[in-house]
Amino acid sequence: MDYGTVQGIITIVVMVTFVGIFAWAYSARRKDQFDEAANLVFSDEQSKNKDSGEHK
């Protein structure tokens, strides 16, 4: 194997990995989980506000 062949194999592996991650991230089955994860920041703020309101 020469250097060009190794570069080609690495390029294909990286491209397949990228396409796999892209498909996983934009899969319809994952949408609900990602939406829930995106809103975790706001639920944390709400729980902190409730906690601070109770201690006053």
PDB file with SEQRES, HELIX, SHEET and CRYST1 records, atoms N, CA, C and O in Angstrom:
SEQRES   1 A   56  MET ASP TYR GLY THR VAL GLN GLY ILE ILE THR ILE VAL          
SEQRES   2 A   56  VAL MET VAL THR PHE VAL GLY ILE PHE ALA TRP ALA TYR          
SEQRES   3 A   56  SER ALA ARG ARG LYS ASP GLN PHE ASP GLU ALA ALA ASN          
SEQRES   4 A   56  LEU VAL PHE SER ASP GLU GLN SER LYS ASN LYS ASP SER          
SEQRES   5 A   56  GLY GLU HIS LYS                                              
HELIX    1 AA1 TYR A    3  ALA A   25  1                                  23    
HELIX    2 AA2 ALA A   28  ARG A   30  5                                   3    
HELIX    3 AA3 LYS A   31  ALA A   38  1                                   8    
HELIX    4 AA4 LEU A   40  GLU A   54  1                                  15    
CRYST1    1.000    1.000    1.000  90.00  90.00  90.00 P 1           1          
ATOM      1  N   MET A   1       0.839  -1.185   0.000  1.00  0.00           N  
ATOM      2  CA  MET A   1       0.000   0.000   0.000  1.00  0.00           C  
ATOM      3  C   MET A   1       0.883   1.247   0.000  1.00  0.00           C  
ATOM      4  O   MET A   1       1.798   1.389   0.811  1.00  0.00           O  
ATOM      5  N   ASP A   2       0.589   2.108  -0.899  1.00  0.00           N  
ATOM      6  CA  ASP A   2       1.328   3.357  -0.904  1.00  0.00           C  
ATOM      7  C   ASP A   2       0.540   4.418  -0.139  1.00  0.00           C  
ATOM      8  O   ASP A   2      -0.581   4.179   0.309  1.00  0.00           O  
ATOM      9  N   TYR A   3       1.142   5.577  -0.004  1.00  0.00           N  
ATOM     10  CA  TYR A   3       0.563   6.651   0.799  1.00  0.00           C  
ATOM     11  C   TYR A   3      -0.774   7.133   0.238  1.00  0.00           C  
ATOM     12  O   TYR A   3      -1.672   7.465   1.013  1.00  0.00           O  
ATOM     13  N   GLY A   4      -0.929   7.179  -1.072  1.00  0.00           N  
ATOM     14  CA  GLY A   4      -2.172   7.623  -1.692  1.00  0.00           C  
ATOM     15  C   GLY A   4      -3.335   6.696  -1.392  1.00  0.00           C  
ATOM     16  O   GLY A   4      -4.458   7.156  -1.189  1.00  0.00           O  
ATOM     17  N   THR A   5      -3.078   5.394  -1.363  1.00  0.00           N  
ATOM     18  CA  THR A   5      -4.121   4.423  -1.038  1.00  0.00           C  
ATOM     19  C   THR A   5      -4.574   4.582   0.406  1.00  0.00           C  
ATOM     20  O   THR A   5      -5.771   4.530   0.691  1.00  0.00           O  
ATOM     21  N   VAL A   6      -3.637   4.773   1.308  1.00  0.00           N  
ATOM     22  CA  VAL A   6      -3.965   4.969   2.721  1.00  0.00           C  
ATOM     23  C   VAL A   6      -4.784   6.240   2.890  1.00  0.00           C  
ATOM     24  O   VAL A   6      -5.766   6.254   3.631  1.00  0.00           O  
ATOM     25  N   GLN A   7      -4.384   7.310   2.205  1.00  0.00           N  
ATOM     26  CA  GLN A   7      -5.155   8.554   2.271  1.00  0.00           C  
ATOM     27  C   GLN A   7      -6.578   8.345   1.752  1.00  0.00           C  
ATOM     28  O   GLN A   7      -7.530   8.865   2.335  1.00  0.00           O  
ATOM     29  N   GLY A   8      -6.730   7.605   0.686  1.00  0.00           N  
ATOM     30  CA  GLY A   8      -8.056   7.330   0.124  1.00  0.00           C  
ATOM     31  C   GLY A   8      -8.930   6.545   1.086  1.00  0.00           C  
ATOM     32  O   GLY A   8     -10.112   6.852   1.243  1.00  0.00           O  
ATOM     33  N   ILE A   9      -8.360   5.536   1.730  1.00  0.00           N  
ATOM     34  CA  ILE A   9      -9.115   4.727   2.692  1.00  0.00           C  
ATOM     35  C   ILE A   9      -9.523   5.582   3.885  1.00  0.00           C  
ATOM     36  O   ILE A   9     -10.663   5.502   4.345  1.00  0.00           O  
ATOM     37  N   ILE A  10      -8.609   6.393   4.386  1.00  0.00           N  
ATOM     38  CA  ILE A  10      -8.935   7.268   5.522  1.00  0.00           C  
ATOM     39  C   ILE A  10     -10.024   8.263   5.139  1.00  0.00           C  
ATOM     40  O   ILE A  10     -10.925   8.535   5.932  1.00  0.00           O  
ATOM     41  N   THR A  11      -9.944   8.809   3.925  1.00  0.00           N  
ATOM     42  CA  THR A  11     -10.970   9.750   3.463  1.00  0.00           C  
ATOM     43  C   THR A  11     -12.332   9.083   3.414  1.00  0.00           C  
ATOM     44  O   THR A  11     -13.323   9.680   3.835  1.00  0.00           O  
ATOM     45  N   ILE A  12     -12.404   7.867   2.914  1.00  0.00           N  
ATOM     46  CA  ILE A  12     -13.683   7.147   2.834  1.00  0.00           C  
ATOM     47  C   ILE A  12     -14.216   6.841   4.230  1.00  0.00           C  
ATOM     48  O   ILE A  12     -15.415   6.978   4.476  1.00  0.00           O  
ATOM     49  N   VAL A  13     -13.347   6.430   5.140  1.00  0.00           N  
ATOM     50  CA  VAL A  13     -13.779   6.129   6.518  1.00  0.00           C  
ATOM     51  C   VAL A  13     -14.324   7.385   7.192  1.00  0.00           C  
ATOM     52  O   VAL A  13     -15.358   7.331   7.857  1.00  0.00           O  
ATOM     53  N   VAL A  14     -13.644   8.500   7.029  1.00  0.00           N  
ATOM     54  CA  VAL A  14     -14.098   9.753   7.637  1.00  0.00           C  
ATOM     55  C   VAL A  14     -15.418  10.197   7.009  1.00  0.00           C  
ATOM     56  O   VAL A  14     -16.306  10.669   7.718  1.00  0.00           O  
ATOM     57  N   MET A  15     -15.558  10.055   5.705  1.00  0.00           N  
ATOM     58  CA  MET A  15     -16.791  10.453   5.029  1.00  0.00           C  
ATOM     59  C   MET A  15     -17.974   9.588   5.471  1.00  0.00           C  
ATOM     60  O   MET A  15     -19.066  10.104   5.708  1.00  0.00           O  
ATOM     61  N   VAL A  16     -17.762   8.284   5.584  1.00  0.00           N  
ATOM     62  CA  VAL A  16     -18.832   7.389   6.042  1.00  0.00           C  
ATOM     63  C   VAL A  16     -19.204   7.710   7.488  1.00  0.00           C  
ATOM     64  O   VAL A  16     -20.382   7.685   7.844  1.00  0.00           O  
ATOM     65  N   THR A  17     -18.209   8.012   8.322  1.00  0.00           N  
ATOM     66  CA  THR A  17     -18.480   8.386   9.710  1.00  0.00           C  
ATOM     67  C   THR A  17     -19.289   9.673   9.773  1.00  0.00           C  
ATOM     68  O   THR A  17     -20.236   9.773  10.553  1.00  0.00           O  
ATOM     69  N   PHE A  18     -18.927  10.654   8.962  1.00  0.00           N  
ATOM     70  CA  PHE A  18     -19.648  11.921   8.941  1.00  0.00           C  
ATOM     71  C   PHE A  18     -21.092  11.716   8.506  1.00  0.00           C  
ATOM     72  O   PHE A  18     -22.007  12.258   9.127  1.00  0.00           O  
ATOM     73  N   VAL A  19     -21.305  10.949   7.458  1.00  0.00           N  
ATOM     74  CA  VAL A  19     -22.665  10.688   6.969  1.00  0.00           C  
ATOM     75  C   VAL A  19     -23.461   9.930   8.031  1.00  0.00           C  
ATOM     76  O   VAL A  19     -24.652  10.187   8.206  1.00  0.00           O  
ATOM     77  N   GLY A  20     -22.824   9.008   8.735  1.00  0.00           N  
ATOM     78  CA  GLY A  20     -23.506   8.272   9.807  1.00  0.00           C  
ATOM     79  C   GLY A  20     -23.930   9.179  10.946  1.00  0.00           C  
ATOM     80  O   GLY A  20     -25.053   9.068  11.439  1.00  0.00           O  
ATOM     81  N   ILE A  21     -23.054  10.070  11.370  1.00  0.00           N  
ATOM     82  CA  ILE A  21     -23.392  11.012  12.441  1.00  0.00           C  
ATOM     83  C   ILE A  21     -24.481  11.963  11.979  1.00  0.00           C  
ATOM     84  O   ILE A  21     -25.396  12.277  12.740  1.00  0.00           O  
ATOM     85  N   PHE A  22     -24.391  12.425  10.740  1.00  0.00           N  
ATOM     86  CA  PHE A  22     -25.406  13.321  10.187  1.00  0.00           C  
ATOM     87  C   PHE A  22     -26.769  12.635  10.158  1.00  0.00           C  
ATOM     88  O   PHE A  22     -27.771  13.233  10.551  1.00  0.00           O  
ATOM     89  N   ALA A  23     -26.814  11.382   9.696  1.00  0.00           N  
ATOM     90  CA  ALA A  23     -28.076  10.641   9.645  1.00  0.00           C  
ATOM     91  C   ALA A  23     -28.631  10.404  11.047  1.00  0.00           C  
ATOM     92  O   ALA A  23     -29.840  10.493  11.261  1.00  0.00           O  
ATOM     93  N   TRP A  24     -27.755  10.104  11.999  1.00  0.00           N  
ATOM     94  CA  TRP A  24     -28.200   9.879  13.371  1.00  0.00           C  
ATOM     95  C   TRP A  24     -28.766  11.159  13.977  1.00  0.00           C  
ATOM     96  O   TRP A  24     -29.799  11.129  14.647  1.00  0.00           O  
ATOM     97  N   ALA A  25     -28.092  12.282  13.743  1.00  0.00           N  
ATOM     98  CA  ALA A  25     -28.511  13.543  14.343  1.00  0.00           C  
ATOM     99  C   ALA A  25     -29.825  14.052  13.765  1.00  0.00           C  
ATOM    100  O   ALA A  25     -30.616  14.664  14.482  1.00  0.00           O  
ATOM    101  N   TYR A  26     -30.067  13.812  12.492  1.00  0.00           N  
ATOM    102  CA  TYR A  26     -31.277  14.318  11.851  1.00  0.00           C  
ATOM    103  C   TYR A  26     -32.344  13.242  11.672  1.00  0.00           C  
ATOM    104  O   TYR A  26     -33.297  13.432  10.916  1.00  0.00           O  
ATOM    105  N   SER A  27     -32.191  12.128  12.352  1.00  0.00           N  
ATOM    106  CA  SER A  27     -33.172  11.056  12.291  1.00  0.00           C  
ATOM    107  C   SER A  27     -34.466  11.490  12.975  1.00  0.00           C  
ATOM    108  O   SER A  27     -34.436  12.146  14.015  1.00  0.00           O  
ATOM    109  N   ALA A  28     -35.576  11.126  12.395  1.00  0.00           N  
ATOM    110  CA  ALA A  28     -36.876  11.477  12.971  1.00  0.00           C  
ATOM    111  C   ALA A  28     -37.084  10.785  14.320  1.00  0.00           C  
ATOM    112  O   ALA A  28     -37.801  11.304  15.176  1.00  0.00           O  
ATOM    113  N   ARG A  29     -36.472   9.634  14.512  1.00  0.00           N  
ATOM    114  CA  ARG A  29     -36.618   8.925  15.787  1.00  0.00           C  
ATOM    115  C   ARG A  29     -35.947   9.666  16.928  1.00  0.00           C  
ATOM    116  O   ARG A  29     -36.331   9.474  18.081  1.00  0.00           O  
ATOM    117  N   ARG A  30     -34.972  10.494  16.653  1.00  0.00           N  
ATOM    118  CA  ARG A  30     -34.221  11.212  17.679  1.00  0.00           C  
ATOM    119  C   ARG A  30     -34.783  12.590  17.986  1.00  0.00           C  
ATOM    120  O   ARG A  30     -34.362  13.219  18.957  1.00  0.00           O  
ATOM    121  N   LYS A  31     -35.720  13.073  17.186  1.00  0.00           N  
ATOM    122  CA  LYS A  31     -36.205  14.448  17.323  1.00  0.00           C  
ATOM    123  C   LYS A  31     -36.753  14.719  18.725  1.00  0.00           C  
ATOM    124  O   LYS A  31     -36.424  15.741  19.326  1.00  0.00           O  
ATOM    125  N   ASP A  32     -37.567  13.834  19.241  1.00  0.00           N  
ATOM    126  CA  ASP A  32     -38.142  14.044  20.574  1.00  0.00           C  
ATOM    127  C   ASP A  32     -37.060  14.120  21.652  1.00  0.00           C  
ATOM    128  O   ASP A  32     -37.136  14.957  22.551  1.00  0.00           O  
ATOM    129  N   GLN A  33     -36.059  13.251  21.562  1.00  0.00           N  
ATOM    130  CA  GLN A  33     -34.989  13.262  22.555  1.00  0.00           C  
ATOM    131  C   GLN A  33     -34.159  14.538  22.475  1.00  0.00           C  
ATOM    132  O   GLN A  33     -33.772  15.094  23.502  1.00  0.00           O  
ATOM    133  N   PHE A  34     -33.884  15.002  21.255  1.00  0.00           N  
ATOM    134  CA  PHE A  34     -33.102  16.224  21.101  1.00  0.00           C  
ATOM    135  C   PHE A  34     -33.909  17.448  21.525  1.00  0.00           C  
ATOM    136  O   PHE A  34     -33.349  18.384  22.095  1.00  0.00           O  
ATOM    137  N   ASP A  35     -35.214  17.456  21.258  1.00  0.00           N  
ATOM    138  CA  ASP A  35     -36.049  18.570  21.709  1.00  0.00           C  
ATOM    139  C   ASP A  35     -36.073  18.631  23.238  1.00  0.00           C  
ATOM    140  O   ASP A  35     -35.997  19.710  23.826  1.00  0.00           O  
ATOM    141  N   GLU A  36     -36.177  17.480  23.861  1.00  0.00           N  
ATOM    142  CA  GLU A  36     -36.173  17.438  25.327  1.00  0.00           C  
ATOM    143  C   GLU A  36     -34.823  17.918  25.875  1.00  0.00           C  
ATOM    144  O   GLU A  36     -34.778  18.672  26.847  1.00  0.00           O  
ATOM    145  N   ALA A  37     -33.742  17.487  25.259  1.00  0.00           N  
ATOM    146  CA  ALA A  37     -32.409  17.909  25.700  1.00  0.00           C  
ATOM    147  C   ALA A  37     -32.210  19.409  25.490  1.00  0.00           C  
ATOM    148  O   ALA A  37     -31.556  20.069  26.297  1.00  0.00           O  
ATOM    149  N   ALA A  38     -32.770  19.942  24.414  1.00  0.00           N  
ATOM    150  CA  ALA A  38     -32.629  21.377  24.144  1.00  0.00           C  
ATOM    151  C   ALA A  38     -33.359  22.210  25.193  1.00  0.00           C  
ATOM    152  O   ALA A  38     -32.954  23.340  25.467  1.00  0.00           O  
ATOM    153  N   ASN A  39     -34.416  21.682  25.779  1.00  0.00           N  
ATOM    154  CA  ASN A  39     -35.199  22.423  26.766  1.00  0.00           C  
ATOM    155  C   ASN A  39     -34.744  22.185  28.201  1.00  0.00           C  
ATOM    156  O   ASN A  39     -35.314  22.761  29.128  1.00  0.00           O  
ATOM    157  N   LEU A  40     -33.737  21.353  28.400  1.00  0.00           N  
ATOM    158  CA  LEU A  40     -33.252  21.096  29.760  1.00  0.00           C  
ATOM    159  C   LEU A  40     -32.722  22.357  30.428  1.00  0.00           C  
ATOM    160  O   LEU A  40     -32.845  22.511  31.643  1.00  0.00           O  
ATOM    161  N   VAL A  41     -32.144  23.247  29.662  1.00  0.00           N  
ATOM    162  CA  VAL A  41     -31.613  24.485  30.225  1.00  0.00           C  
ATOM    163  C   VAL A  41     -32.738  25.301  30.847  1.00  0.00           C  
ATOM    164  O   VAL A  41     -32.574  25.866  31.929  1.00  0.00           O  
ATOM    165  N   PHE A  42     -33.854  25.365  30.183  1.00  0.00           N  
ATOM    166  CA  PHE A  42     -34.976  26.162  30.675  1.00  0.00           C  
ATOM    167  C   PHE A  42     -35.641  25.507  31.875  1.00  0.00           C  
ATOM    168  O   PHE A  42     -36.092  26.209  32.780  1.00  0.00           O  
ATOM    169  N   SER A  43     -35.713  24.185  31.909  1.00  0.00           N  
ATOM    170  CA  SER A  43     -36.315  23.522  33.059  1.00  0.00           C  
ATOM    171  C   SER A  43     -35.426  23.697  34.288  1.00  0.00           C  
ATOM    172  O   SER A  43     -35.933  23.762  35.408  1.00  0.00           O  
ATOM    173  N   ASP A  44     -34.114  23.773  34.098  1.00  0.00           N  
ATOM    174  CA  ASP A  44     -33.202  24.002  35.206  1.00  0.00           C  
ATOM    175  C   ASP A  44     -33.396  25.398  35.783  1.00  0.00           C  
ATOM    176  O   ASP A  44     -33.374  25.575  37.001  1.00  0.00           O  
ATOM    177  N   GLU A  45     -33.587  26.390  34.914  1.00  0.00           N  
ATOM    178  CA  GLU A  45     -33.826  27.754  35.385  1.00  0.00           C  
ATOM    179  C   GLU A  45     -35.141  27.846  36.144  1.00  0.00           C  
ATOM    180  O   GLU A  45     -35.228  28.557  37.145  1.00  0.00           O  
ATOM    181  N   GLN A  46     -36.151  27.146  35.687  1.00  0.00           N  
ATOM    182  CA  GLN A  46     -37.439  27.174  36.373  1.00  0.00           C  
ATOM    183  C   GLN A  46     -37.319  26.553  37.759  1.00  0.00           C  
ATOM    184  O   GLN A  46     -37.888  27.068  38.722  1.00  0.00           O  
ATOM    185  N   SER A  47     -36.584  25.449  37.864  1.00  0.00           N  
ATOM    186  CA  SER A  47     -36.446  24.819  39.172  1.00  0.00           C  
ATOM    187  C   SER A  47     -35.614  25.694  40.108  1.00  0.00           C  
ATOM    188  O   SER A  47     -35.871  25.710  41.311  1.00  0.00           O  
ATOM    189  N   LYS A  48     -34.622  26.421  39.585  1.00  0.00           N  
ATOM    190  CA  LYS A  48     -33.839  27.334  40.426  1.00  0.00           C  
ATOM    191  C   LYS A  48     -34.703  28.485  40.898  1.00  0.00           C  
ATOM    192  O   LYS A  48     -34.597  28.905  42.050  1.00  0.00           O  
ATOM    193  N   ASN A  49     -35.568  29.010  40.015  1.00  0.00           N  
ATOM    194  CA  ASN A  49     -36.455  30.105  40.405  1.00  0.00           C  
ATOM    195  C   ASN A  49     -37.449  29.649  41.464  1.00  0.00           C  
ATOM    196  O   ASN A  49     -37.767  30.404  42.383  1.00  0.00           O  
ATOM    197  N   LYS A  50     -37.939  28.432  41.345  1.00  0.00           N  
ATOM    198  CA  LYS A  50     -38.870  27.916  42.346  1.00  0.00           C  
ATOM    199  C   LYS A  50     -38.153  27.752  43.675  1.00  0.00           C  
ATOM    200  O   LYS A  50     -38.703  28.073  44.728  1.00  0.00           O  
ATOM    201  N   ASP A  51     -36.917  27.249  43.626  1.00  0.00           N  
ATOM    202  CA  ASP A  51     -36.156  27.062  44.869  1.00  0.00           C  
ATOM    203  C   ASP A  51     -35.863  28.392  45.533  1.00  0.00           C  
ATOM    204  O   ASP A  51     -35.996  28.514  46.751  1.00  0.00           O  
ATOM    205  N   SER A  52     -35.466  29.391  44.761  1.00  0.00           N  
ATOM    206  CA  SER A  52     -35.134  30.677  45.351  1.00  0.00           C  
ATOM    207  C   SER A  52     -36.384  31.377  45.882  1.00  0.00           C  
ATOM    208  O   SER A  52     -36.299  32.143  46.841  1.00  0.00           O  
ATOM    209  N   GLY A  53     -37.524  31.130  45.281  1.00  0.00           N  
ATOM    210  CA  GLY A  53     -38.760  31.736  45.752  1.00  0.00           C  
ATOM    211  C   GLY A  53     -39.236  31.136  47.055  1.00  0.00           C  
ATOM    212  O   GLY A  53     -39.868  31.825  47.855  1.00  0.00           O  
ATOM    213  N   GLU A  54     -38.947  29.870  47.285  1.00  0.00           N  
ATOM    214  CA  GLU A  54     -39.375  29.211  48.500  1.00  0.00           C  
ATOM    215  C   GLU A  54     -38.537  29.623  49.709  1.00  0.00           C  
ATOM    216  O   GLU A  54     -39.009  29.559  50.844  1.00  0.00           O  
ATOM    217  N   HIS A  55     -37.297  30.046  49.470  1.00  0.00           N  
ATOM    218  CA  HIS A  55     -36.419  30.378  50.575  1.00  0.00           C  
ATOM    219  C   HIS A  55     -36.590  31.807  51.069  1.00  0.00           C  
ATOM    220  O   HIS A  55     -35.987  32.181  52.074  1.00  0.00           O  
ATOM    221  N   LYS A  56     -37.384  32.600  50.401  1.00  0.00           N  
ATOM    222  CA  LYS A  56     -37.547  34.003  50.804  1.00  0.00           C  
ATOM    223  C   LYS A  56     -38.488  34.144  51.955  1.00  0.00           C  
ATOM    224  O   LYS A  56     -38.736  35.258  52.417  1.00  0.00           O  
TER     225      LYS A  56                                                      
END                                                                             
